[in-house]
């Protein structure tokens, strides 16, 4: 196989949910053996260690490291970096699963990196929206997050990319918002330095680092290609607000550090207008209510983020969702 894949996972007290992620990675290994999984256990006090140890004993491609950083996910990923053997890196949250339709789809996806110009693949499919049981989910917080992420991914692909072949390439000249990125060419990331003060915005900083290194960041529409799917189907409104506040504050720090701008009237106003216009296309009242819950959360989070904009990385990471 042309590319070796390295999955990196940071985990803190994930006993309720990590098994699903590991089971999917075992399936990935069956279809694509040239891979490894590196897990950083961040001061776990539950049964996460015993679960990971059991999987590791049966699957030699899975290795774990007992760490105690407690300073956010990115701090753990940095500890794992010296152990990476793959040329393609995939950042994998413990409450996600990496899913795809067939081995053929997986190979097509990985072969995108045969093009040496491609440095990373941005989030292209909403990780909540793609759940098979989406239509049965009742949690308004979850549905609000799902619809919000779905609209965001769709909007930035339409506005800030150019179509090439069977994928889209982000155009830095057009971009007024920066997509999340968890799949990248390791060589592309080596050419720029991570800024420690931006740990809470690692998804977005990776995008900027790869573009600044001269590589393309791409996205796609094919729902059968690999993408992340969340392993939970409930989310509180409070957690959603914390998630959005954390994201807004992190992006503010990134804008300052990288001298880029996400304009309120140039991005947030047209994007939220796009959400309103598309809300009338949904058929279920529950989804309609969820979309307007998302809009309320966004406006409230923008205001709240101004209060927390001077927060430290550790304080920002304390806003993480608690399962």
N, C-alpha and C positions, 0 to 999 in steps of 0.2 A: 504494500500500500504506500502511496506517495507521501501521505501526511500522517504524522503521529499526533493524536489528540490528547491534550491534558485538561481534565476537569479539575477546577479548584473549588472547594466548598468550605465555608466558615460556618461553624455550628455552635450554638450556645443553648443548652436545654431544649433540644428538639425531639425528645423521645416520642411525642405524640404523632410526629409527621415525617421523620427522616427515612423510615423504612420504605415508604412509597418511592422516594427519590432514588434510593439505592437499588431497589428492584428494577426500575427503569434503566439504570446505568448498567446493570447486569445484562439486560436485553440488548442495550447498545453494544456491549462487548461481544455478544454473540454474533452480531451483524458486522462489527468492525473491531477486530481484536487488537489492532495497533493503537491502543489507548491506555490511559492511566487515570486514576482518580486519587487526588490528594485532598485529605480532609483535615482542617485545623480545628481542633476542639477547644473552644475558648472558655475555659473555667467552668465546664459543665458540672452541675450538682445533682442531676437526675440520672436516668438510665441511658442517656445518649451514648456514653462511652461503651457500655456493654453491648449495645445494639451494633455500633460501628465495629467493635472488636469481633463480634460474631460474623459479620459480613466479610471482614478483612481476612479472617482465618480460612474462609471458604473461597475467597477470590483474591488471588495474589496481585492483581492489577490495582487493588484498592489499598492505599496506605493512609495511616492517620498519625497525627502529631498532637500530643497533649500540650496545649499552650494556655496562657492565662493573661492575655493582653487586656481584655475588657475595655478596649478603646475603639470599638467599631469593626465592621467586617473588613475594611481595607487593611487595617493593621495586621489581621490574620493572613490575608492574601499575600502581603509583603513577606511574611515569614515563610510562606510556602514557595515563593518564587524561586529560591535557589535550588529547589528539588525538581523543578519542571524539566521534563525530557522532551516534550512535544514541541512541534513548530506551530501548532494551532492551539490556542488556549480558550477554554469556555468557563466563564465564571458562573457557578451553579449555586443558587440559594438552597438551603436545606428544606424549604417548604415548596419547592418547585419540582416538576418532572420535565425531562427533556424528551419530547415526544415527536413522532413522525409516522407517516403512513406505511412505508415499506422500505426495504433495504435499498431499492433503486432510488427512492427519494433521498435517502441518507447519502448515498454515494454522489448523487447530483449536487447536493448541497455542499459537501466537503470539497468536491472538485472545483467549486467556484474559486478556491484558493490556488488553483493551477495558474490562474492569472496573477502574475507577480505584482500587478498594480493594486489589487484589492488588499486592503489592510484590515478591514473589519466588517462584520455584518450587524447592522443595528436591529433593534426590536422591530419586527415586521407584522406580528400577529399578537393581538391582545391576549395576555396569559390567562385572564379570567374568562374572556368572551368565548374562548375555544373549548371550554369544558363541555363534555357530552351532555351533562345534566343541566346545562345553563337555563333551560326553559322551566325547570322544576325548582330553581333556587328562589327563596323568598327573602333572603337578607337584603334589605334596602341598601345598607352600607356596601355590601359586596357588589350589588348590581350597579350602584352609583360609580364605584371604582372601575368596574368592567366597562360600562358605557363610556366613561371619561377617557380611559386608556384607549379604547377602540377608536373614538373620535380623534384623539390626539395623534395616534399613529397614522390614521387615514389622512388627516389634515396636513401633517408635515411631509408625508410622502407626495401628496398632490402639489404642494406649494414650493417645496425646497429641493426637488430632485429632477433629474432628467432620465428618461427611460432608455436603457441600453440592453439589447438582447432580451433576456428573461428576468431582468432585475432593474432596479433604479439606483442611480448614483447621486448622492447628496452633493449639491453645489454650494460651496462655501460663500460664494458671492450672493446667493439668494437667501441663505439661512438666517432666520431671525429667532430660531429655537434649535436646540441641539438634541438629537435623539439619544436614547439610552443604548448602550453597546456592551454586550457581554461575550461576544465571540470575536476573536482577533488573531492576527498573525503575530507571533511572539517577536519576530524581528522588527516589526513596525513599532512596537512599544518600546523596544530597547533604544530607539534613536532619540527619545525625549525622556525627560526626568519627571517623575511623579512629584507633585507638591503636597507635602504632608498636611498642610492646613486645609486641603481640599478633600480629605478622606471621605467626608460625608456625601460628596458628589461624585463618587468614583465612576458611576455609569456614564455621566456626561463628560467628565474629564478625559476618559479613554477616547471618546469621539474626537475631541479637540487635539489630543496628543497624536492620534493617528493621522488626522488631516494635516497637522503641522509638520509631520514627518514626511509628507508628500504622497501619502497613499489615499486611495478611494475608500469611502465608507458607503456601503450599499444596503439596500432593503429589497424585499420581494413581496409578491402577492400570493404565491402558491401555498394554500393551506396544508398541503401534504408534506411540504418540506419541514425539516426539524425546527422546532420552536419550543419555548417554555410554556408550561401549563401549571397553574397553581394547584396545590394539593388540598386546599381548603375551600369551603363554600359559604363561609360566614365572615363578616367583618363589621365591627361596630362603627358608628358614625364618628365616635371619639378617635378611634384608631385611624380612620380615613383623614380626619383633620390633622392629626399628628403627622401622618405620612406626607400630606401636602405641605404643611408648614416646614417640615424637614427638607423637602425637595426645593421649596422656594428659597429658603435661607442658604442652602448649599449652592444653588445656582447663582445667587447674589455674590457669593464668595468667588465662584468661578469667573463670573463676568469681570470682577475687579482684578483678579489675578491674571487672566488671559487677555484683558483689554478688549472684551467683546460685550455686546449689549443685546438683551432680550427686551425690546421696547414694549411698554404697556399698551400704547395705542397701535403699535406696528405689529404686535403679535397677540397679546391677551384679548384685546377687544375683538379683532376679527375672528380669532379662534372660538371665543365664547359665543359670538354671533353665529358661527358655523354650527356649533352645538345646538343652539336654539332652533335654527332653521331645520336641522335634521331630526330634531326631537319629534316633529309632527309626522315623521315617516314610520315611527314605531307603532305596533298594533296593540300591545298590552298596556293597560293602565299602570300596572306595576312598574314597567320599564320607563314609562313617561314620568312617573313620580321619582324614580331613581335618577333620571337625567337632571331633573330640577333640584334634587338633593345634591347632586354633584356640583351644579352651578352655585348653589348656596355655599357649599363647602369651599369652593374655589375662592369666592369673594371674601368669605370669612377668614380663610387661611392667608390670603394676601395681606389683610389687615393685621392679623396676629403675627405674621412673619416679620413685620416691621418692628415689633416689640422684641423679638428674639434674634434679630439680625446680627447681634454682637456675640451670640452664644458660641461656646467652644465646640470643637468636634465631638468631644465626649457628651456634652449636653445635647447636641443635635441627635447623636445616635441613641440617646435615652428615649427618643420619641419613636423608636422602632415598634412595630406591631408585636403584641404579646399574644402567643398562642396558648 
